Amino acid sequence: MIAVQLNKRDFEYDIHSLVRAFYPGVEVSVFCGENQITDYSLKIDIIYGEEEIHAFLRSPEGRLIRADGVEAGGSRQRKDRKNSLKSMLYRLLSDYTGQTLPWGNLTGIRPTKIPMAMLEEGMTNVQIAGYMRETYYTSREKTALAIAIANRERKILENIHYENGYSLYVGIPFCPSICLYCSFSSSPINVWRDKVDAYLDALCREIAFGAGEYRDRTLDTVYIGGGTPTTLEPEQLDRLLTALESFFDMKNVQEFTVEAGRPDSITREKLEVLARHKVTRISINPQTMNQKTLEVIGRQHTVEQTREAFLLARSLGFDNINMDLIVGLPGENKEDVRYTLNRVGILKPDSLTVHSLAIKRAAALNIFKDKYKGLCSENTDELMDMTYDFAESMGMKPYYLYRQKNMSGNFENVGFAREGAEGLYNILIMEEKQTILAAGANAQTKIVYNSPPRVDRIENVKSVDDYIRRTDEMIERKRCYFNGKSKQQAD
């Protein structure tokens, strides 16, 4: 265990994330106060003073190994104090371990927000690159990637209505089975099949309320995610999409996405429903094209089902299909990744999202890690470079990026797309440039204010049963928020 002792609570999340980035797979515990920690392999003492912050690296015997300090007085802006602390901690750990991290000391999930904001302030690419490398120690490659994506995002979002527009997210929290690495709030459809119609009843009530509140705004994008929305039966899908069309003004919608996701949930009848309701973009997500890996991670479909679902969607006229892949899956090596890329290349998707495996605390792969010990593989620069080269060979360019806690190799998730096939909603949810009205279990509405920048969040309950039982409470939360804002504006 690595112990981090603080003399007061501040920036605990950032400290924990940064230390874990240097020591993946090692337990990191952050303590505060007078608790004396004795059982550790490495200890970091962080002392917040009036004008300075100091860090001390100690051996298991308590011997001082390294120390550093930085000016970070209480009068400085909180963001500047955090950056100073993280720079100091990064230097300390990098010097001790001999490692550098591709994303430097960045611990947040949205690194492209930094260059995006600086571009909007009128700074040049060169100026932004200098700032990112000096402030966050990002590598040349990741700095260039973040800046390139930020520039492309700005161009893609030129026609989005920021101030008077919004996007809609609808959550379907059911899956054919739960994957080994998954920690999302989704439920096996076989267990919940008798509750699906009741869930849709509740969901349609929340949707109707949201549509009424936002009737004077422009709806730019619609995203139905989960879970796996295509676990719904064709008539249930039709019911949901019909409700959306009846409650919302869809004439200005620039993108309508349904995350079909699991190939074993896709049928001709369901795809025909999506096509009839003019869904413009779907995902068919294999994660890997290696059958042995699919079986290990709990994906109850075959590689052949992925191919068949994709070709079926193409035959029905879907011309914007995304595929998700995960690099760093248990037991996979370079040849396995290359095989997946070759099989995907034959299908020629319009966009590709490459995820670097992130194992969350609630995932089975973490909870039962002793059982799967020896299977887990580590992501590498070489593997990520393979995916980048593959996407480029397919005529795709990176258009959005995000990171997660505990990512394999401290890398990133990147969306690649051919020109015109980029996922608008993906950019909007990551960059937090537009309000996202969300409905469903575990859905989170994000109200975005651009001047001054602020994001307010309204969260729904996670479980299906709680959502069905407490839908009126979810609606009331939104009503209170919107009424409160209306009163403020009137005053």
C-alpha positions, 0 to 999 in steps of 0.5 A: 500500500502507498499511504498519502498523509495530509495535514488537512483535506484538500485536492484528495481526488487529484492526489489519489489519481496522480499517485495511482497513475504512477503505481497502477494496480497498487492500493493508494490510501489518502489519510487526513488528520492525526492518524499514524500510518505504519504499514505501507510500502511508500509514504507521501506526507503533504503539508499545506502551509499558509504560503507553501505546500511541501511534500515528503517521500518516505521509505517503509522505515520512515526514512526521508527519500525526497522532498519538494516544496512550492509556493501556493499561498491561500491568496492565490486562485484555487486552480493555481494552487491545485496546479502547483501542488500537482506539478510538485507531486509529479516532479517528486514521483517522476524523479523517484520512479524514473517514469514520465506519464503521457498526460503528465499530471492531468487527472481530469477526464476532459483534457481537450477542454484546456486547449478549447478554452484557450483557442476561444481566448484567441491563443495560438496552437504554439502558445497552447502547446507551451502552456500545456507542456510547462504546466501539466508536463504533457508529452509532445504527442498528447499535447499535439493530439489534444490541440488537434482535436480541440480545433476539429471540435470547434469546426464540427460544432459551428452550427450548434445552438449553444445558448438557446439549444440543448441535447437530449439523453435517454437512458435504457439501463438494460443489457443482455449480460453484464461485462466483466469490466463494466461498472455502469448501472445496467441490469440483465434484461432476463432479470428485469424483462417484466419491469421494462414496460413499467420502466417505459411508462415512467420514462415517458412521463419524465420525457413529457415533462422535459419536453414541456420545459424546453419547448422554446429551445432548439433540440440539436441532438438526441442520444439513446444510450444505456445499457443497451437500448436494443434489449427493448423489443421492437414494439417497445422501441417503437413506443419509445421513439414515437413518444419522443417524436410526439413530445419533442420538436425534431425538425432541427435535430442534426443527429439522432443516435441509438447505441445498439451496442451488443450484436446479440441484441440486434434484429432486423425488426429492431433495425427497421424500427430505428430506420422508420423513425429516422435514426441517423447514427447507430453503434455496433460494439464488438469491443474485440473480434477475438472469440476467446476474449469475448467469452472471458469478459462475459459478452454472450455473442460471437464474432460472427454475430457482430459481422452479421449485425453490421452487414444487416444494418448496412443493407437497411440503409444505415450509413453512419455506424460506429464501432467501439473497441477496447485495448488492454482487455484481459489476456490480449496481446499485440497479435490479438489487437491486430487481428481485431483491427483487421476484422473491423477493417473488412467491415469499414465502419464510419467511426471508431471509438478506441477505449483504453481499459479502465477497471472501476471499483465496482467492476467484477474484474476488480472485485474478483481480481484474484480469480482473474489474476494473470489474465489482465494485460497492460496497454502500451504505446505500441498498441495505441499507435496501432489503433491510431495508424489503423484509423488513419488508414481507414480515412478517419481522424480523431475528433473527441477524447476523454480519459477515465480513472484507473485507465490501463497505461494512463492513456485515453479514449479517442473517437475517430471518424471519417469526415461528416460521421463525427458524433456531435453528442459525444463532443457536447457531453465531453466538452460541456458546451451545451445543456444536456437534458437527461431522462431515465435511471442513472441519467444526469441532466447537465445545465451549462452556463457559458457566461460565467462558465458553470455546470449544474447537475440534476441526478436521477436515482440509479436502480430501475425499481427506485426510478419506477417508484420515484419518477415523480420525485425525479420530475419534481427535482427538475421542476424545482430547479427550473422554477428557481431559475425562472424566479431568479431571472424574473427578479 
